[in-house]
Amino acid sequence: MKFIIAMQTKLEAVKKAAFNCVKKQEGQNTIEYIIMLGVVVGIALLVGTLVKNMMPEVFESVKQKIIGGVSSAE
């Protein structure tokens, strides 16, 4: 019987410790969302700049392929 009471006491202590641990964690707050947004915007700007620099070459390549395809079809 003492064993069961001791186990119940320990179980209650573990439950209380787990609850306190979860209770202290607040999840994501506004600062974390702002940091995340800043990282996403930074990556988007970087990718946008890289794509913008490559676009004239890509458009020229596509234009040449279209002109070449039209010329060979005639």
N, CA, C and O atoms as a GROMACS GRO file, in nm:
protein
  296
    1MET      N    1   0.082  -0.119   0.000
    1MET     CA    2   0.000   0.000   0.000
    1MET      C    3   0.087   0.126   0.000
    1MET      O    4   0.055   0.224  -0.066
    2LYS      N    5   0.197   0.121   0.075
    2LYS     CA    6   0.286   0.236   0.079
    2LYS      C    7   0.345   0.263  -0.060
    2LYS      O    8   0.367   0.377  -0.099
    3PHE      N    9   0.369   0.152  -0.133
    3PHE     CA   10   0.424   0.166  -0.267
    3PHE      C   11   0.327   0.240  -0.359
    3PHE      O   12   0.369   0.326  -0.437
    4ILE      N   13   0.200   0.208  -0.351
    4ILE     CA   14   0.098   0.272  -0.435
    4ILE      C   15   0.086   0.420  -0.401
    4ILE      O   16   0.076   0.503  -0.491
    5ILE      N   17   0.088   0.452  -0.275
    5ILE     CA   18   0.079   0.592  -0.232
    5ILE      C   19   0.203   0.669  -0.278
    5ILE      O   20   0.192   0.783  -0.323
    6ALA      N   21   0.320   0.606  -0.267
    6ALA     CA   22   0.443   0.670  -0.311
    6ALA      C   23   0.441   0.694  -0.462
    6ALA      O   24   0.483   0.800  -0.509
    7MET      N   25   0.391   0.596  -0.538
    7MET     CA   26   0.383   0.611  -0.683
    7MET      C   27   0.284   0.721  -0.722
    7MET      O   28   0.309   0.797  -0.814
    8GLN      N   29   0.171   0.728  -0.651
    8GLN     CA   30   0.073   0.833  -0.679
    8GLN      C   31   0.132   0.970  -0.650
    8GLN      O   32   0.109   1.066  -0.724
    9THR      N   33   0.207   0.980  -0.541
    9THR     CA   34   0.270   1.106  -0.504
    9THR      C   35   0.372   1.148  -0.611
    9THR      O   36   0.378   1.264  -0.651
   10LYS      N   37   0.452   1.051  -0.655
   10LYS     CA   38   0.551   1.080  -0.759
   10LYS      C   39   0.482   1.116  -0.890
   10LYS      O   40   0.526   1.207  -0.961
   11LEU      N   41   0.375   1.046  -0.922
   11LEU     CA   42   0.301   1.075  -1.044
   11LEU      C   43   0.243   1.216  -1.040
   11LEU      O   44   0.248   1.288  -1.140
   12GLU      N   45   0.190   1.254  -0.927
   12GLU     CA   46   0.137   1.390  -0.912
   12GLU      C   47   0.248   1.494  -0.927
   12GLU      O   48   0.228   1.599  -0.988
   13ALA      N   49   0.365   1.464  -0.871
   13ALA     CA   50   0.478   1.556  -0.882
   13ALA      C   51   0.522   1.570  -1.027
   13ALA      O   52   0.554   1.680  -1.072
   14VAL      N   53   0.525   1.458  -1.100
   14VAL     CA   54   0.563   1.461  -1.241
   14VAL      C   55   0.459   1.540  -1.321
   14VAL      O   56   0.496   1.620  -1.408
   15LYS      N   57   0.332   1.518  -1.294
   15LYS     CA   58   0.226   1.592  -1.363
   15LYS      C   59   0.240   1.741  -1.337
   15LYS      O   60   0.228   1.823  -1.429
   16LYS      N   61   0.264   1.776  -1.213
   16LYS     CA   62   0.277   1.917  -1.177
   16LYS      C   63   0.399   1.980  -1.246
   16LYS      O   64   0.391   2.092  -1.296
   17ALA      N   65   0.511   1.907  -1.249
   17ALA     CA   66   0.632   1.959  -1.314
   17ALA      C   67   0.608   1.975  -1.464
   17ALA      O   68   0.649   2.074  -1.523
   18ALA      N   69   0.542   1.877  -1.526
   18ALA     CA   70   0.513   1.886  -1.669
   18ALA      C   71   0.419   2.002  -1.698
   18ALA      O   72   0.438   2.075  -1.795
   19PHE      N   73   0.318   2.019  -1.615
   19PHE     CA   74   0.224   2.129  -1.635
   19PHE      C   75   0.293   2.264  -1.621
   19PHE      O   76   0.268   2.356  -1.698
   20ASN      N   77   0.381   2.276  -1.521
   20ASN     CA   78   0.454   2.401  -1.502
   20ASN      C   79   0.548   2.428  -1.619
   20ASN      O   80   0.565   2.544  -1.659
   21CYS      N   81   0.608   2.323  -1.673
   21CYS     CA   82   0.697   2.340  -1.788
   21CYS      C   83   0.619   2.390  -1.909
   21CYS      O   84   0.664   2.482  -1.977
   22VAL      N   85   0.504   2.331  -1.934
   22VAL     CA   86   0.421   2.373  -2.047
   22VAL      C   87   0.365   2.512  -2.022
   22VAL      O   88   0.355   2.593  -2.114
   23LYS      N   89   0.329   2.538  -1.899
   23LYS     CA   90   0.269   2.666  -1.865
   23LYS      C   91   0.368   2.782  -1.885
   23LYS      O   92   0.327   2.892  -1.922
   24LYS      N   93   0.498   2.758  -1.862
   24LYS     CA   94   0.598   2.863  -1.876
   24LYS      C   95   0.626   2.896  -2.022
   24LYS      O   96   0.663   3.009  -2.053
   25GLN      N   97   0.609   2.799  -2.112
   25GLN     CA   98   0.635   2.824  -2.253
   25GLN      C   99   0.514   2.896  -2.312
   25GLN      O  100   0.401   2.849  -2.300
   26GLU      N  101   0.540   3.009  -2.376
   26GLU     CA  102   0.431   3.092  -2.424
   26GLU      C  103   0.406   3.077  -2.574
   26GLU      O  104   0.310   3.134  -2.625
   27GLY      N  105   0.488   3.004  -2.644
   27GLY     CA  106   0.470   2.995  -2.789
   27GLY      C  107   0.533   3.114  -2.857
   27GLY      O  108   0.614   3.186  -2.799
   28GLN      N  109   0.495   3.134  -2.981
   28GLN     CA  110   0.555   3.242  -3.057
   28GLN      C  111   0.488   3.374  -3.023
   28GLN      O  112   0.366   3.387  -3.022
   29ASN      N  113   0.571   3.471  -2.996
   29ASN     CA  114   0.516   3.603  -2.968
   29ASN      C  115   0.544   3.696  -3.085
   29ASN      O  116   0.597   3.654  -3.188
   30THR      N  117   0.509   3.819  -3.071
   30THR     CA  118   0.518   3.916  -3.180
   30THR      C  119   0.660   3.934  -3.231
   30THR      O  120   0.680   3.945  -3.352
   31ILE      N  121   0.757   3.936  -3.142
   31ILE     CA  122   0.896   3.955  -3.184
   31ILE      C  123   0.941   3.840  -3.274
   31ILE      O  124   1.007   3.863  -3.376
   32GLU      N  125   0.905   3.718  -3.238
   32GLU     CA  126   0.944   3.604  -3.321
   32GLU      C  127   0.878   3.612  -3.459
   32GLU      O  128   0.941   3.579  -3.559
   33TYR      N  129   0.753   3.656  -3.465
   33TYR     CA  130   0.686   3.671  -3.594
   33TYR      C  131   0.753   3.780  -3.678
   33TYR      O  132   0.766   3.765  -3.800
   34ILE      N  133   0.795   3.889  -3.615
   34ILE     CA  134   0.861   3.998  -3.687
   34ILE      C  135   0.995   3.950  -3.741
   34ILE      O  136   1.031   3.981  -3.855
   35ILE      N  137   1.070   3.875  -3.661
   35ILE     CA  138   1.199   3.822  -3.707
   35ILE      C  139   1.178   3.727  -3.824
   35ILE      O  140   1.250   3.733  -3.924
   36MET      N  141   1.080   3.640  -3.812
   36MET     CA  142   1.050   3.546  -3.918
   36MET      C  143   1.010   3.620  -4.046
   36MET      O  144   1.055   3.585  -4.155
   37LEU      N  145   0.927   3.722  -4.033
   37LEU     CA  146   0.886   3.802  -4.148
   37LEU      C  147   1.005   3.871  -4.212
   37LEU      O  148   1.016   3.876  -4.335
   38GLY      N  149   1.095   3.924  -4.129
   38GLY     CA  150   1.216   3.988  -4.182
   38GLY      C  151   1.304   3.892  -4.260
   38GLY      O  152   1.358   3.928  -4.364
   39VAL      N  153   1.318   3.770  -4.211
   39VAL     CA  154   1.398   3.670  -4.282
   39VAL      C  155   1.333   3.636  -4.416
   39VAL      O  156   1.402   3.628  -4.518
   40VAL      N  157   1.202   3.617  -4.416
   40VAL     CA  158   1.132   3.583  -4.540
   40VAL      C  159   1.142   3.697  -4.641
   40VAL      O  160   1.165   3.673  -4.759
   41VAL      N  161   1.124   3.821  -4.595
   41VAL     CA  162   1.135   3.937  -4.686
   41VAL      C  163   1.278   3.949  -4.739
   41VAL      O  164   1.297   3.978  -4.857
   42GLY      N  165   1.376   3.927  -4.654
   42GLY     CA  166   1.516   3.932  -4.698
   42GLY      C  167   1.546   3.830  -4.805
   42GLY      O  168   1.611   3.861  -4.905
   43ILE      N  169   1.499   3.707  -4.785
   43ILE     CA  170   1.520   3.602  -4.885
   43ILE      C  171   1.448   3.638  -5.015
   43ILE      O  172   1.502   3.618  -5.124
   44ALA      N  173   1.326   3.690  -5.003
   44ALA     CA  174   1.250   3.727  -5.124
   44ALA      C  175   1.322   3.838  -5.201
   44ALA      O  176   1.327   3.833  -5.324
   45LEU      N  177   1.377   3.936  -5.131
   45LEU     CA  178   1.450   4.044  -5.198
   45LEU      C  179   1.576   3.991  -5.266
   45LEU      O  180   1.609   4.031  -5.378
   46LEU      N  181   1.646   3.902  -5.198
   46LEU     CA  182   1.768   3.844  -5.255
   46LEU      C  183   1.736   3.763  -5.381
   46LEU      O  184   1.803   3.778  -5.483
   47VAL      N  185   1.636   3.679  -5.373
   47VAL     CA  186   1.597   3.599  -5.489
   47VAL      C  187   1.546   3.689  -5.601
   47VAL      O  188   1.576   3.666  -5.718
   48GLY      N  189   1.470   3.792  -5.566
   48GLY     CA  190   1.420   3.885  -5.666
   48GLY      C  191   1.532   3.956  -5.739
   48GLY      O  192   1.526   3.973  -5.861
   49THR      N  193   1.634   3.997  -5.667
   49THR     CA  194   1.749   4.064  -5.728
   49THR      C  195   1.823   3.969  -5.822
   49THR      O  196   1.862   4.008  -5.932
   50LEU      N  197   1.844   3.845  -5.777
   50LEU     CA  198   1.912   3.747  -5.862
   50LEU      C  199   1.832   3.717  -5.988
   50LEU      O  200   1.889   3.707  -6.097
   51VAL      N  201   1.701   3.704  -5.974
   51VAL     CA  202   1.616   3.676  -6.090
   51VAL      C  203   1.614   3.796  -6.184
   51VAL      O  204   1.618   3.779  -6.306
   52LYS      N  205   1.609   3.915  -6.130
   52LYS     CA  206   1.606   4.036  -6.212
   52LYS      C  207   1.734   4.046  -6.296
   52LYS      O  208   1.729   4.088  -6.411
   53ASN      N  209   1.847   4.009  -6.238
   53ASN     CA  210   1.973   4.014  -6.312
   53ASN      C  211   1.978   3.909  -6.422
   53ASN      O  212   2.044   3.930  -6.524
   54MET      N  213   1.911   3.797  -6.403
   54MET     CA  214   1.914   3.689  -6.501
   54MET      C  215   1.808   3.705  -6.610
   54MET      O  216   1.823   3.648  -6.718
   55MET      N  217   1.702   3.781  -6.585
   55MET     CA  218   1.589   3.788  -6.677
   55MET      C  219   1.625   3.838  -6.816
   55MET      O  220   1.577   3.778  -6.913
   56PRO      N  221   1.705   3.943  -6.836
   56PRO     CA  222   1.736   3.986  -6.973
   56PRO      C  223   1.800   3.874  -7.054
   56PRO      O  224   1.769   3.857  -7.172
   57GLU      N  225   1.889   3.797  -6.993
   57GLU     CA  226   1.953   3.685  -7.063
   57GLU      C  227   1.850   3.578  -7.099
   57GLU      O  228   1.852   3.524  -7.210
   58VAL      N  229   1.761   3.549  -7.006
   58VAL     CA  230   1.660   3.446  -7.030
   58VAL      C  231   1.566   3.491  -7.142
   58VAL      O  232   1.536   3.412  -7.232
   59PHE      N  233   1.519   3.616  -7.137
   59PHE     CA  234   1.430   3.666  -7.240
   59PHE      C  235   1.498   3.666  -7.378
   59PHE      O  236   1.436   3.633  -7.479
   60GLU      N  237   1.624   3.704  -7.380
   60GLU     CA  238   1.698   3.705  -7.507
   60GLU      C  239   1.711   3.563  -7.562
   60GLU      O  240   1.696   3.540  -7.682
   61SER      N  241   1.740   3.469  -7.475
   61SER     CA  242   1.752   3.329  -7.516
   61SER      C  243   1.619   3.277  -7.571
   61SER      O  244   1.616   3.211  -7.675
   62VAL      N  245   1.510   3.306  -7.501
   62VAL     CA  246   1.378   3.262  -7.546
   62VAL      C  247   1.344   3.327  -7.680
   62VAL      O  248   1.291   3.262  -7.769
   63LYS      N  249   1.374   3.456  -7.693
   63LYS     CA  250   1.347   3.528  -7.817
   63LYS      C  251   1.422   3.466  -7.934
   63LYS      O  252   1.366   3.447  -8.042
   64GLN      N  253   1.551   3.433  -7.912
   64GLN     CA  254   1.631   3.372  -8.018
   64GLN      C  255   1.576   3.234  -8.056
   64GLN      O  256   1.575   3.199  -8.174
   65LYS      N  257   1.531   3.157  -7.959
   65LYS     CA  258   1.474   3.025  -7.987
   65LYS      C  259   1.344   3.038  -8.065
   65LYS      O  260   1.318   2.959  -8.156
   66ILE      N  261   1.263   3.136  -8.030
   66ILE     CA  262   1.137   3.157  -8.103
   66ILE      C  263   1.166   3.199  -8.246
   66ILE      O  264   1.106   3.147  -8.340
   67ILE      N  265   1.258   3.294  -8.262
   67ILE     CA  266   1.293   3.340  -8.397
   67ILE      C  267   1.354   3.225  -8.478
   67ILE      O  268   1.322   3.208  -8.596
   68GLY      N  269   1.439   3.147  -8.415
   68GLY     CA  270   1.499   3.032  -8.482
   68GLY      C  271   1.394   2.928  -8.521
   68GLY      O  272   1.402   2.868  -8.628
   69GLY      N  273   1.297   2.906  -8.434
   69GLY     CA  274   1.190   2.810  -8.463
   69GLY      C  275   1.101   2.858  -8.576
   69GLY      O  276   1.060   2.779  -8.662
   70VAL      N  277   1.071   2.986  -8.577
   70VAL     CA  278   0.986   3.042  -8.683
   70VAL      C  279   1.061   3.037  -8.815
   70VAL      O  280   1.003   3.004  -8.918
   71SER      N  281   1.191   3.070  -8.814
   71SER     CA  282   1.270   3.070  -8.936
   71SER      C  283   1.282   2.930  -8.994
   71SER      O  284   1.276   2.913  -9.116
   72SER      N  285   1.300   2.830  -8.910
   72SER     CA  286   1.316   2.694  -8.961
   72SER      C  287   1.183   2.636  -9.008
   72SER      O  288   1.183   2.544  -9.089
   73ALA      N  289   1.071   2.687  -8.959
   73ALA     CA  290   0.940   2.637  -9.000
   73ALA      C  291   0.901   2.692  -9.135
   73ALA      O  292   0.818   2.632  -9.204
   74GLU      N  293   0.956   2.804  -9.176
   74GLU     CA  294   0.918   2.866  -9.305
   74GLU      C  295   0.978   2.798  -9.420
   74GLU      O  296   0.956   2.839  -9.534
   0.00000   0.00000   0.00000
